[in-house]
Amino acid sequence: MASITDTGFHLEIPMAEPWPDGLCPQQMSWGCVYNSRAFTSTLSNAQQIVSYPGAYWTCSMSFSALTRTQERLLTSLIGRLQGMAGTIQVPATTRQRADNIGAPVLAAAASTNAYSLSVSGLTANGIVFRAGDYITLEGVMFEVVADATAMGGAAVVTVNKRVRAGIPAGTAIEYQVPWCEMRLTGDVFSVDLQPLTCSATIELREAF
């Protein structure tokens, strides 16, 4: 647990729960909510769009045929999260990789509002990240939006979201099993019980 102390007030912040082994949704929806504002002219209706940091991932998971053992895994997980209070590491299972491109880290600190990341520690040559790859840094997941080619062990990676808060140089980049730190969008949870199985749906959003 991490600790924050501010003028005598002590708050314990639990670490994100790992995703339970053996709990697999039958359907999953991923999305991203961007933070743009439209300013419309009252004279011509022309628009100017301004993009701000604060984009976040959303995820919906449907469990349609849980065994009694899997039901226990799900309900005990929700119990540990205590509704919106806790966070969990949600894996992006369709974007996992089995290849080895080295041990990539941030070569330079990623500043707030940045769209690109300077990466070092690459041992592979050629294209090391392809458009559509997911990567995770300090619990924050990004999507690579353009192919990135390594030269001399380094590459510049362009991502889909602005960096919300600075990320220090040397931060490890998870590319083989990317995940996003998320929380439930509400405090209400229930399961639909049948004689041999049960079903449930959970809604999550990126935690920050």
Secondary structure, DSSP 8 states (H G I E B T S, - for coil): -EEEEETTEEEEE---B---TT---SEEEEEEEEEEEEEE-TTT--EEEEEEEEEEEEEEEEEEEE-HHHHHHHHHHHHHHTGGGS-EEEE-GGG------EEEEESS-B-TT--EEEEEEE---EEEE-TT-EEEETTEEEEB-S-EEEBTTBEEEEBSS--SS-B-TT-B-B-SS-EEEEEES-S----EE-SS-EEEEEEEEE--
